[in-house]
Amino acid sequence: MTEQATPLIHMERITKHFGGIQALSEVDFHLNASEIVGLVGDNGAGKSTLIKVLSGVYSPNEGSIYINGKKVRFEGPRHAKELGIETVHQDRGLVPGFQVAANLFLGREKTRFGLLRLRYMDQLARESVESLGIEMQSFRAPVMNMSGGQQQTVAVARALSANPKVVILDEPTAALAIKEVGKVLDVMRRLREHGVAVVFISHVLPEILLVTDRIVVLRRGQKVGDLMTRDSDQDLVVKLMIGTEVVGCAG
Amino acid sequence: MAISTTTNRIKRFIRHYGTVVGAVLIFAVFALSSPYFFTIENFLLILKQMSMLAIVSLGFSFVMAAGGFDMSIGYAMGLANVILASTLNTTSNLIVAIGAALGVGLGVGFINGLLVAYLHLPDFIATFAVGSITFGAKMLYSGGHPIFLHNPSSIFLAMGQGYAGPIPMPAIIMLVILVIAVLVLHRTKFGRHIYAIGGNPMAALYAGINVRRNRFYTFLISGLSVGVTSIVLTSRLGSGQPQAGENFLLDAISACFLSTTMFGEGEPTGSGVFVGAFIITMLNNGLTMLNVPYQMQFITKGVVVILAVLLSVLLGRRIQIRLL
């Protein structure tokens, strides 16, 4: 199941440094369709850098990225999106003063004769948030007046509205009420059913173990573990994170 | 629970309409103090007086919506004013002269945009320095003397002094530009994107918006509005005046800040800037009518702006203006 001939995404020997700081060194990372992969590691392990490379925000100093076996070079976040990679960033990437629809369609607004179709976008936004099974009282309020969970819903709904092949969720459950966490995990499972590959970054290992198919562990910019979730437990993952064990790494 | 809801409602009302209510109060005071204030003639006069301020403030609001600031508008307008006057005198060609004025505005906007958006200089400092350069250029060019128009065509004079029926021409120009500005700010992708950049530049970047290019455009628009305003100004003065335009900086900032306190947005809106320009002009007009010394108008304006911004901060709105 994990070792398909050509993975959907294959990142090969990715290296990234900022000045003298080595954020990633020769990290291999792959991703299959209909798979939820947990990406874990301590602070500064390189998780955010890796997904920023995958979402076109950073270009790597060395290494290659393949989509369906074809080598690509992202020219920026927009390019990565066009190739089907959507990211929900840790800070949710929302504009605080914007309403739901304005945030949902940011960068791909619907227009007619050059003018925004406000009512139409409002309606689509409503449908797309409701399809995630999450209730929202007000679509017209600025998102800064909403709860963390509601903001997260808007951010996830925005990622989904582009029909992506890959969805990267960077700490989507941080600062959420427990009830809302369950809903975000359900959304991931629903994505998997539809053939989407999900990268799930979280500090909360029970969530990772609950929902993922595979777990990739980073430590100090290197990949130190790549294991099937069913073969792992919290102790093993923690040991990998803090550096007393190395498992399943090619090379 | 019920009480707090009521309090919230009152707060929300003040936040949305506080500035407008304040303006109505000022209006009432003037109207009660002078029999000439609340008349159609004076309303049309205020429309005429506010038109240049409204146009330049609408341009400024694009920069401010994207989280920026443009300190060069006053001096740039003076430069456009003297260049327009002298070009009109030397060429007698209206199109060339207007082109020169728009060119000066766009040129200054281009330099501002280049420095701020592409070379990442702090907007406050960069545009202030560009303003200083345009001030020097204006003084060199004019020698510090007024340039009187020799033989201005009646078409050109009409732009600043004419009327269509009872409506002053500058007011008509202002209303056309207001409609365009409101449409672009609030009904186009570009408008959305610049507000997004002002609200959260990283979110805009993640969404694939070209942050640098859009910020650059906002400075071009501000420069263009300076050019357009200078045309009305030159027509109204019938000359190029070395000191002309300088007061527009403070007034435009005031109008835009007042706008951020209106309609609960926290950002300048097209209609808010229009009302802001109206309030500032009404203040000038009413204080003049009450024979308040000229110097006091500056003090009053400063106080009004501080009160407006203070009010909105006390009401818990986040003011999203970054000066540096």
Boltz contact constraints between the chains, C-beta under 6 A:
constraints:
  - contact:
      token1: [A, 77]
      token2: [B, 206]
      max_distance: 6.0
  - contact:
      token1: [A, 77]
      token2: [B, 208]
      max_distance: 6.0
  - contact:
      token1: [A, 78]
      token2: [B, 208]
      max_distance: 6.0
  - contact:
      token1: [A, 81]
      token2: [B, 208]
      max_distance: 6.0
  - contact:
      token1: [A, 89]
      token2: [B, 206]
      max_distance: 6.0
  - contact:
      token1: [A, 93]
      token2: [B, 203]
      max_distance: 6.0
  - contact:
      token1: [A, 93]
      token2: [B, 206]
      max_distance: 6.0
  - contact:
      token1: [A, 94]
      token2: [B, 203]
      max_distance: 6.0
  - contact:
      token1: [A, 95]
      token2: [B, 196]
      max_distance: 6.0
  - contact:
      token1: [A, 95]
      token2: [B, 199]
      max_distance: 6.0
  - contact:
      token1: [A, 95]
      token2: [B, 200]
      max_distance: 6.0
  - contact:
      token1: [A, 95]
      token2: [B, 203]
      max_distance: 6.0
  - contact:
      token1: [A, 96]
      token2: [B, 199]
      max_distance: 6.0
  - contact:
      token1: [A, 97]
      token2: [B, 199]
      max_distance: 6.0
  - contact:
      token1: [A, 97]
      token2: [B, 266]
      max_distance: 6.0
  - contact:
      token1: [A, 106]
      token2: [B, 196]
      max_distance: 6.0
  - contact:
      token1: [A, 106]
      token2: [B, 207]
      max_distance: 6.0
  - contact:
      token1: [A, 107]
      token2: [B, 207]
      max_distance: 6.0
  - contact:
      token1: [A, 107]
      token2: [B, 208]
      max_distance: 6.0
  - contact:
      token1: [A, 107]
      token2: [B, 209]
      max_distance: 6.0
  - contact:
      token1: [A, 109]
      token2: [B, 189]
      max_distance: 6.0
  - contact:
      token1: [A, 109]
      token2: [B, 192]
      max_distance: 6.0
  - contact:
      token1: [A, 115]
      token2: [B, 187]
      max_distance: 6.0
  - contact:
      token1: [A, 116]
      token2: [B, 187]
      max_distance: 6.0
